[in-house]
Amino acid sequence: MAVHRLIIESMIAMRYLKAGKGDGFARVVTWFSFVGIALGVATLIIVMSVMNGFRYELLEKIVGMKGHIIVYKADRSPISGYESIAKKLKSSCDAVCAVIPQIEQQVVSIANGVVKGVVVYGISNESLRSKRLVSEHIKVGSIEDFDTGHILIGKRLAESMQLCRGDSIKLLIPESLVTPFGKLPKEEALNVAGLFEVGLNEYDKNIVLIPINDAQAIFSLGNCVTQIEVFVTDIENVKSVTRAIRSLLGPEFAVLDWQHSDASIFHAVVVEKNVMTLILSIIVLVAVFNIISCLTMLTNSKRRDIAILRTIGATRLMISRIFFMIGSAVGITGTVTGVTLGLAVSLNIDGIKRLLEKMTHTELFNEEIYFLSQIPSKTDWLEVSCVAGFSLVLCLLATIYPSKKASKLDPVDVLRT
């Protein structure tokens, strides 16, 4: 009996949802509600996926290139005996997965009449293999060619200076070289062994990697380095490793982790994501209010129908369920459509971007502004579930007031008027 009652109620709800003559405006409001919910949910999912992608890509590339923890002398002097320090750091904590001694210096590069300031990293071949962000993204050449007199440069830098594998590039070192004619900058010519592309524009156009022995000779450092990079297994819990390294090395060394050095970048991404989520949630909220308006107008237009249903035996609970089904149908279909659309766009956003650029002949994502070479997107299924749940709960809550109002209509008063 209960099943038959639910079938009858759902049939009535579907008939009312289609709207008849004189209910055109209610139908328009219903469609606005559906579209508003679908667009609100889809936009929320797309924005959250893109912001998650930005954070992940920036974290993966910035921290992957610079190291999770940087160790250097407190007075910025070169670090001697770095091999023993690296071994001590590697064995100090189980969370440490790689230790990379290196030299970092700013120089001026010259090739094919182009002069450009770059950052030089002196690193050993073995350490470069541990830095997977570079070693796994060498586009031209091989890591095997990274030896004395040969360097690796970013693909964007190579394009701007018109360099190919095997070409020569000059590095001007600011450190003065004393000659009979006065002080002059040191000049070193090195051959390009390969090109890498990590996907972060700032690195691809400004980084030069040279063998650590060459760097020590060029910068007159002897058997020293300027800093030691430490990579850990869990980058979100890097603070505990930082404290352990500080206590191990003492005040002679400064220890800086990524959460301190790059905190402003990642904090800005999180704040922007939260603000956008709040603003876009209002779109869903507005669409939910449209459901209330739609059901209220439908209740007023169906007063006579409700009165007849009551006189032939329909209870107030049945009337309430009919209008609850109408509002729920709009909310559920709108949410499902929005989730489907949002996932479809967020999972294919870079392809959509390229298609729009071809159609409009404009650049929609400037690498110089956004640092990354493509629009990042990382879908968090928990966040998608929360967005869908948030939308469904709001839609179901919106049906309560109109449903109760419809069930409280007095059939005698309605039929009399």
C-alpha positions in Angstrom: 0.0 0.0 0.0 2.8 2.4 0.9 4.6 1.6 -2.4 1.4 2.4 -4.4 1.0 5.7 -2.5 4.6 6.7 -3.2 4.1 5.9 -6.9 1.0 8.0 -7.1 2.7 10.9 -5.2 5.7 10.8 -7.6 3.4 10.8 -10.7 1.6 13.9 -9.4 4.9 15.5 -8.5 6.3 14.9 -12.1 3.1 16.3 -13.6 3.3 19.4 -11.5 7.0 19.7 -12.3 6.2 19.9 -16.1 3.8 22.7 -15.4 0.6 23.3 -17.3 -1.1 26.3 -18.8 -0.8 29.4 -16.7 2.3 28.0 -14.9 4.8 29.3 -17.5 6.5 31.7 -15.0 6.9 28.9 -12.5 8.5 26.8 -15.2 11.0 29.6 -16.0 11.9 29.9 -12.3 12.3 26.1 -12.1 14.7 26.2 -15.0 16.6 29.1 -13.4 16.9 27.1 -10.2 18.2 24.0 -12.1 20.7 26.0 -14.2 21.8 28.1 -11.2 22.5 25.0 -9.1 24.3 23.2 -11.9 26.5 26.2 -12.8 27.2 26.9 -9.1 28.3 23.4 -8.3 30.3 23.0 -11.6 32.1 26.3 -11.0 32.9 25.4 -7.4 34.5 22.1 -8.5 36.4 23.7 -11.3 37.8 26.5 -9.2 38.7 24.2 -6.3 40.4 21.8 -8.7 42.5 24.6 -10.4 43.5 26.1 -7.0 44.5 22.6 -5.8 46.5 22.2 -9.0 48.2 25.5 -8.6 49.3 24.6 -5.0 50.4 21.1 -6.0 52.4 22.3 -9.0 54.0 25.2 -7.2 54.9 22.9 -4.2 56.2 20.2 -6.5 58.3 22.5 -8.6 59.4 25.2 -6.3 60.2 22.9 -3.4 61.4 20.2 -5.8 64.0 22.5 -7.3 65.1 24.4 -4.1 64.9 21.5 -1.6 62.6 21.0 1.4 65.2 22.3 3.8 68.2 24.5 3.0 71.3 24.4 5.2 74.0 27.2 4.9 76.5 28.9 7.1 75.0 31.6 9.4 77.6 34.1 8.1 77.0 33.0 4.4 80.6 31.8 4.1 81.3 28.6 2.1 80.8 25.2 3.8 83.9 23.1 4.0 83.9 19.4 4.8 80.4 19.1 3.3 80.8 15.4 2.6 80.8 14.5 6.3 78.0 17.0 7.0 75.9 15.4 4.3 76.5 11.9 5.7 75.6 13.2 9.2 72.4 14.8 7.9 71.4 11.6 6.0 71.7 9.4 9.0 70.2 11.9 11.5 66.6 11.2 10.8 64.6 8.5 9.0 62.5 11.2 7.4 65.5 12.4 5.4 65.5 10.8 1.9 68.2 12.8 0.1 71.0 15.3 0.9 72.4 17.4 -2.0 75.5 19.6 -1.5 75.5 22.4 -4.1 76.8 25.8 -5.1 74.4 28.6 -6.0 75.6 31.8 -7.6 74.2 34.5 -9.9 76.1 35.2 -13.1 75.7 36.8 -16.5 75.4 34.5 -19.5 76.3 35.5 -23.1 75.4 33.7 -26.3 74.5 34.7 -29.9 74.6 38.4 -28.9 72.1 37.9 -26.1 73.0 38.9 -22.5 71.0 37.5 -19.7 71.3 37.1 -15.9 71.0 33.5 -14.7 71.3 31.5 -11.5 74.0 28.8 -11.6 73.7 25.6 -9.6 76.9 23.5 -9.2 75.8 20.0 -8.5 77.3 16.5 -8.9 76.0 14.0 -11.4 75.0 11.6 -8.6 73.1 14.4 -6.8 71.4 15.5 -10.0 69.9 12.0 -10.3 68.4 12.4 -6.9 66.8 15.7 -8.0 64.1 14.0 -10.0 62.3 17.2 -11.0 65.3 17.9 -13.4 66.6 14.4 -14.1 63.2 13.1 -15.2 62.5 16.2 -17.4 65.6 16.4 -19.6 64.1 17.0 -23.0 67.3 17.1 -25.1 70.5 15.3 -24.4 71.1 12.9 -21.4 72.2 13.1 -17.8 75.2 11.0 -18.8 76.6 14.0 -20.8 76.6 16.1 -17.6 80.3 16.1 -16.9 83.3 18.5 -16.8 82.9 21.4 -19.2 79.3 20.5 -20.1 76.1 22.1 -18.6 72.4 21.7 -18.6 70.1 24.7 -19.2 66.4 25.4 -19.2 64.5 25.0 -22.5 63.1 28.6 -22.2 66.6 29.9 -21.7 67.8 28.0 -24.7 65.0 29.4 -26.8 65.6 33.0 -25.7 69.4 32.7 -26.4 69.0 30.6 -29.6 71.0 27.7 -28.1 71.0 24.0 -29.1 72.8 21.0 -27.7 76.5 21.3 -28.3 76.6 25.1 -28.5 78.9 27.2 -26.4 77.8 29.7 -23.8 79.9 32.2 -21.9 79.4 32.9 -18.2 80.7 36.2 -16.7 81.4 35.9 -13.0 81.0 39.1 -11.0 84.0 38.2 -8.9 86.8 40.5 -10.2 89.9 39.0 -11.8 93.0 41.1 -11.1 95.0 41.8 -14.3 97.7 44.3 -15.3 95.0 46.3 -16.9 92.8 46.4 -13.8 90.0 44.3 -12.4 87.9 42.4 -14.9 85.1 39.9 -14.5 86.1 36.2 -15.0 84.8 34.6 -18.1 84.2 30.9 -18.6 83.0 29.1 -21.8 81.0 25.9 -21.4 79.2 23.6 -23.8 75.5 22.9 -23.6 75.0 19.1 -22.9 71.2 19.1 -22.7 68.0 21.0 -22.1 65.5 20.4 -19.3 61.9 21.6 -18.9 60.4 21.4 -15.4 57.2 23.2 -16.3 57.9 26.3 -14.1 58.6 29.3 -16.4 60.9 31.0 -13.9 63.2 28.0 -13.7 63.1 27.0 -17.3 64.4 30.4 -18.4 66.8 31.3 -15.6 68.6 28.1 -14.4 72.0 26.8 -15.5 73.3 23.5 -14.0 77.0 22.8 -14.1 79.2 20.0 -12.6 80.2 20.8 -9.0 83.9 20.5 -9.8 83.6 23.1 -12.5 81.6 25.4 -10.2 84.2 25.1 -7.4 86.9 26.1 -9.9 85.0 28.9 -11.5 84.0 30.5 -8.2 87.3 29.8 -6.5 85.7 27.9 -3.7 88.2 25.1 -3.4 86.6 22.0 -1.9 83.6 23.9 -0.5 79.9 24.4 -1.3 77.5 27.3 -0.5 74.6 25.3 0.7 73.2 21.8 1.3 69.7 20.8 0.3 67.7 18.3 2.3 64.7 16.4 1.0 62.3 14.7 3.3 59.6 12.0 2.9 56.7 14.1 4.2 57.0 17.7 3.1 53.9 18.8 5.2 55.6 17.7 8.4 59.0 19.3 7.6 59.1 21.4 10.9 60.2 18.4 13.1 63.1 17.6 10.7 64.1 21.2 10.7 64.3 21.3 14.5 66.3 18.1 14.6 68.8 19.4 12.0 69.2 22.7 13.9 70.0 20.9 17.2 72.4 18.6 15.3 74.4 21.3 13.5 74.3 24.1 16.1 74.3 27.9 15.8 77.1 27.9 13.3 74.6 26.9 10.6 71.3 28.4 9.5 68.5 26.0 8.6 65.5 27.2 6.5 62.6 25.0 5.4 60.2 25.6 2.5 57.3 26.6 4.9 59.3 29.6 6.0 61.0 30.6 2.8 58.0 30.3 0.5 55.1 30.6 2.9 53.7 33.7 1.4 53.2 32.1 -2.0 51.3 29.1 -0.7 49.4 31.1 1.8 48.2 33.4 -1.0 47.0 30.4 -3.0 45.1 29.0 0.0 43.5 32.4 0.8 42.4 32.9 -2.8 40.9 29.4 -2.9 38.9 30.0 0.3 37.6 33.4 -0.9 36.6 32.0 -4.3 34.9 29.0 -2.6 32.9 31.4 -0.4 31.9 33.7 -3.3 30.9 30.8 -5.6 28.9 29.1 -2.8 26.6 32.2 -2.9 25.6 31.2 -6.4 24.3 27.8 -5.1 22.6 29.6 -2.3 20.8 32.0 -4.7 19.7 29.0 -6.8 18.3 27.4 -3.7 16.2 30.4 -2.9 14.9 30.1 -6.4 13.6 26.6 -5.5 11.7 28.2 -2.6 10.2 30.8 -4.9 9.3 28.1 -7.5 7.5 25.9 -5.0 5.7 28.8 -3.4 4.4 30.0 -6.8 3.5 26.4 -7.7 1.6 26.0 -4.4 -0.4 29.2 -5.1 -1.2 28.0 -8.7 -2.2 24.5 -7.5 -4.4 25.5 -4.6 -7.6 24.1 -6.3 -5.8 20.8 -7.1 -4.5 20.5 -3.6 -8.0 21.1 -2.2 -9.5 18.4 -4.5 -6.7 15.9 -3.5 -7.5 16.6 0.2 -11.3 16.0 -0.3 -10.7 12.6 -2.0 -8.5 11.4 0.9 -5.0 12.7 0.5 -3.4 13.5 3.8 -1.3 16.6 4.7 1.8 14.3 4.7 1.0 13.2 1.2 0.7 16.8 -0.1 3.9 17.7 1.7 5.8 14.8 0.2 4.5 15.7 -3.3 6.0 19.2 -3.1 9.1 17.8 -1.4 9.7 15.5 -4.4 9.3 18.4 -6.8 12.0 20.5 -5.0 14.2 17.5 -4.5 14.0 16.5 -8.2 15.3 20.0 -9.2 18.0 20.0 -6.6 19.3 16.5 -7.3 19.3 16.8 -11.1 21.0 20.2 -10.8 23.6 18.9 -8.5 24.3 15.8 -10.6 24.5 17.9 -13.7 26.9 20.3 -12.0 29.2 17.6 -10.7 29.3 16.0 -14.1 30.1 19.3 -15.9 32.6 20.3 -13.2 34.5 17.1 -13.4 34.5 17.1 -17.2 36.0 20.5 -17.4 38.5 20.2 -14.5 39.8 16.9 -15.8 40.3 18.4 -19.4 40.9 22.0 -18.6 44.2 22.4 -20.4 42.8 20.9 -23.6 39.8 23.2 -23.4 42.2 26.1 -22.9 44.1 25.2 -26.1 40.9 24.8 -28.0 39.6 28.2 -26.9 43.0 29.8 -27.8 42.7 28.4 -31.3 39.2 29.6 -31.7 39.8 33.1 -30.4 43.4 33.5 -31.5 44.3 34.9 -28.0 46.6 33.7 -25.2 44.4 32.8 -22.3 47.1 31.6 -19.9 50.3 33.7 -20.0 53.3 31.7 -18.7 55.1 34.9 -17.8 52.3 35.9 -15.4 51.2 32.5 -14.0 54.8 30.9 -13.8 53.4 27.5 -15.0 53.5 26.3 -18.6 50.0 24.9 -18.5 46.8 25.3 -16.4 47.1 22.9 -13.5 44.2 20.9 -12.2 44.1 18.4 -9.3 40.7 17.0 -8.4 40.1 16.2 -4.7 37.3 13.7 -4.5 36.6 14.5 -0.9 36.1 18.2 -1.9 33.8 17.1 -4.8 31.8 15.0 -2.4 31.5 17.9 0.1 30.4 20.3 -2.7 27.7 17.8 -3.9 26.6 17.2 -0.3 26.4 20.9 0.5 24.3 21.5 -2.6 21.9 18.6 -1.9 21.4 19.5 1.8 20.6 23.1 0.9 18.2 22.0 -1.8 16.4 19.6 0.5 16.2 22.2 3.3 14.7 24.7 0.7 11.8 22.4 0.1 10.6 22.2 3.7 8.8 25.5 4.0 6.9 25.4 0.7 5.9 21.7 1.4 4.5 22.5 4.8 2.7 25.6 3.4 1.1 23.4 0.7 0.0 20.8 3.3 -1.6 23.4 5.5 -4.1 24.7 2.9 -7.7 24.3 4.1 -9.6 22.6 1.3 -13.0 24.1 2.5 -11.7 27.7 2.2 -10.0 27.0 -1.1 -13.1 25.5 -2.8 -15.4 28.1 -1.3 -13.4 31.0 -2.9 
